[in-house]
Amino acid sequence: MELSEIAEIEIDVLLEAIRRRYDYDFSHYARSSLKRRINGLLVKEKLDMPYQLIPRILYDEEVFNRFLSELSVTVTEMYRDPEFFSNLIESIFPVLDTYPYFKIWHAGCATGEEAYSLAVLLKEAGLLNRAKIYATDYNNKSIDIANQGIYSAENIELSNKCYLKAGGKHSFSKYYTEHYDAIKFNDELRNAITFAYHNLVKDGVFGEMNLIICRNVFIYFDKELQNNVLRLFNESTVSKGFLCLGSKESLRFSILKDKFNTLSEANSIYRKKD
């Protein structure tokens, strides 16, 4: 048996140990991505093979938390893909404006930048006071960051440009205070968002949502897990509600292809049929 085959077995044993010890199931994550992230943790922990992680993770919760951070998809930014947000304003906001009250679920929100981006645009459209935004992730460390609403000011100029491209009406600086090298979002925005733990792999339906946003998360799941999560989204969406995925994700070949109409193929925006 080749060394690579043994490493595959070690990864399987590692994932089973994590599932039994911490009740996190990563067995249906895309294998190539999973291996890259495990190898990244091995480098950081100065280890050579996946089996060496098993006792460390089983007996030291801090090592597991580092593993969780490595596996978490925390690559996000303000107004990532401005055209997507522009499409939201043009196609979805007018429909939301017909409701006296509506709910939005941002699943896999990571550290929350996109949730705040959405809240700003809702405020400018006069819709924030009617919205309840639920932003969830399975990484509690990311949720803690999102709850604080404090981010590095390093890329704030780029964020302002993307905000304007997305359809922003003012200066982005109107919505945060800057102190030294960090920004903090205004309380009005923070209070409009409920950040909470939710694991798409094993947790259930999340209310009756008018809009669900889950961008650039499915690319890390295998087909079986993608379909399971899509069933969850379908059950969590009201009739004629909206579902938004990442630019590289689509419902075209999924189990929901006949249950949703496509509003924008380029921006992966869909509307549930009546």
N, C-alpha and C positions, 0 to 999 in steps of 0.2 A: 504494500500500500504506500502510495506516494505521500510526501510530507503535506502537500496541499489538501489531500483527502482527509488526513488526520486532523488538520486544522479545521476543516468543515465539521467534523464530529465534535471537536472541542467547542466550536461555536454553538452547536445544537445543545450540548450539555450546559454551557454557560447560560443560554437563554432559558432552558428549563429550570435551572437553579434560581434564576431571577424571578421567573413566574411563580415558583413555589414559595420563595422567601418574601418577595415584595408585592406579588400579585400584579405585575406588569408583564404583558405578553407582547413580545417583539417578534414572534415567530412568523408573522405575515408582513413584516417590513421587507421592502425590496432588498434582495440579498446583496447586490453589489454595493448599495449605499450602506447597508448594515456593516459589511466587512470593512469599508473605508473608515467608518466611525470607530469601530472596535480597534482597528490598527492605529488610529489616531490616539485613542486612550492608552494603548500599549506603549506608544512612544512617550506619552506624558508620564506614565507610571514607571517607565524604564524597565519594561518587561519584554519578553521575546515571543511568547505564545499565548493564545487565548485561555488555555487551561490555568495559567498562572493567575488570571483575574478571579477565578472562581472562589478560592478561599478568602481573598481580600474583600470581594463584594459581599460574600455571605456573612462575614464577621465584622465588617466595618461599613456602617451606613453612609459615611462620608465618601467612601470610594464609590458606592452605588450612586450617590448624588452626582458625583463627577461623571459617572457613566451616563446617567440620565441627561446631564447637560450636553454631553458629547452626542447623544442620540437625538436630542431635541432640535427641531428645525427653528433656529432663532435668527435666521437671516431675514431681516425685514428693515423697512425704512419708511419715512413719511412719503406718501403719495407715489409709492412704487407703481410704475405703469400709469402715468397721468391720464392716458386715454381711457383706461378702465373707469377711473373716477368721473371723468367727463361723461362717459356713457351712462353711469349711474344717475347723474344729474339730469340728463336728457330723457332717459327711458324709464327710470324707476321712480325718481322723486315726484313726478306729476301724479303717478298712481298712489304713492304713499300720502300725497296731499289730500286725497279724497277720503282718508280715514280720520276719525276723531282721535284715534290712538293706534299705534302700531309697535310691533316688536321686531328687533333685529338680533340675529345670533351671528357673531363673528367667531367661528370655530377654528381652533389652532391659531390663536392670535399672537403667539410668541410673547414678545415684550410689549406689545400694545400700540406700536406706532401707527398701524393702519386703522385701529379702532379710533384713535384720536383724530386721525386724518378725516375719517368719515364723520365724526361728531362736528368738526369745524364746518364741513360742507352742509350738513343738516341745519346747523345754526344759521348759516347764511341764506338757506332756503326757507327759513322760518318754520322749520319742522322739528327742531331739537326738543322743544317743550312737549311735543306729542310722542316722542320716541323713547323707548326703553331699549338700550343696547346691552346685550349680554356678550361678553368676550371671554372665551374659555381656552384653556390649554392644560396639558397634563404635567407640565413642568412648573412646580410651585415657585421656584426661584424666578422664573420669567413672569409669573403672575404678580409676585411681590414688586418687581420693577415696574410693571404696568400700573399697579395700584398707586405707586408714588407719583407717576406722571413726570418723572425727572429723567432727562436724557442729555447726552453729550451735545454740546453746541458745535462740534467739529464740522458737521455737514449741513449746518442750518441754511447756508446760502443756497445749496443745491435743493434743499427741502422747499425753500421759498419759490424757487424757479418752477419746481414740479407742481407746487400748489397752484401757481398761476396758470400753468399748462392744463391743470385738471379742471379749471374753471373758477378758481378762487377770486373773490371780488375785492379783497382788501390786501393789506400787507399781512403776511403770515404772523409777523411779530405781535399783532394785535391779540393773539390768543395765548401768549405765554410771557413769562417774565424771565429775563436772563440775568444770571449771577455768575461772575467769573467765567468758567468754561462749561456751564450747564444751563439748560432751560427747564422751566417747570410750567406745565399747562395750567390754565386758569381753572378754578374750582368748579365753575359752571360746566365745563366739559367733563371734568373728572367725575362729578356727581351724576352725570347722565349715563355713565358706563358702570355696569356691574362686572367686575373681573372675578372669575371663579374657576375652580378646578373642574375639569371634565375630560375623561379619557375616551376618545372616539373608538378605541378598540373594544371597550367593555361596558361603557356607561350607556344609559338608555335615552329615550326621547327627551328633547329639551323644549318643552312648551309648544305653542302654536305660533310659528314665526311667519311674519310677512316677508322677511328677507333673510336668507342665510348666505353668508360669505365664508368661503373656505378656500383660500388661494395658496397654491404651491405647497400643498400638503399631500395630495394624492400621489404625486410622483415618487413618494417614499414608501408607498404601500404596494403590495402585490395585488393581483386582480381580485382574489377572494375578499380581501379586506376592503378594497375599494367598493365592491358591491355591497358589503355589509354596511359600510358607512353611508352609501347612497340610499339604502333602504331606511336608515335612520333619518337622513335628511328629508326623504319623501314623507315619512310619518310625522316629521316635525314642522312641515310647511303647510300653511293653510291653502285652500283652493285659490288658484290664480296668484299664489305667492311666488317669490323670485329666488333663484339659486345662482350664485356666482362662484366660479372656480378659477384656477390660475390659467394663464395664457397658454400653457403647455398641456392643459387638462381639458377633457371634453366628455360630454354625455353621448357622443355619436355612436359608440359601440358598447354602451353600458346597458344595465338592466332598466334604466330610466328613460331610454331614448324615445319611447312612445308615450311617456307621461308628462314630458315637458316640451314646450315650443322653444326654438332657438331665437333669441333676440339679437345676439351678436356672437357669431362664431369666433371672430378674432379675439374678443374679450371674454369668451366663455360665460355669457350671461343668458340665463334660461328662465322661462316662466311656466309654472305648473298649469296643466290643463284643468278646465272646470270639471 
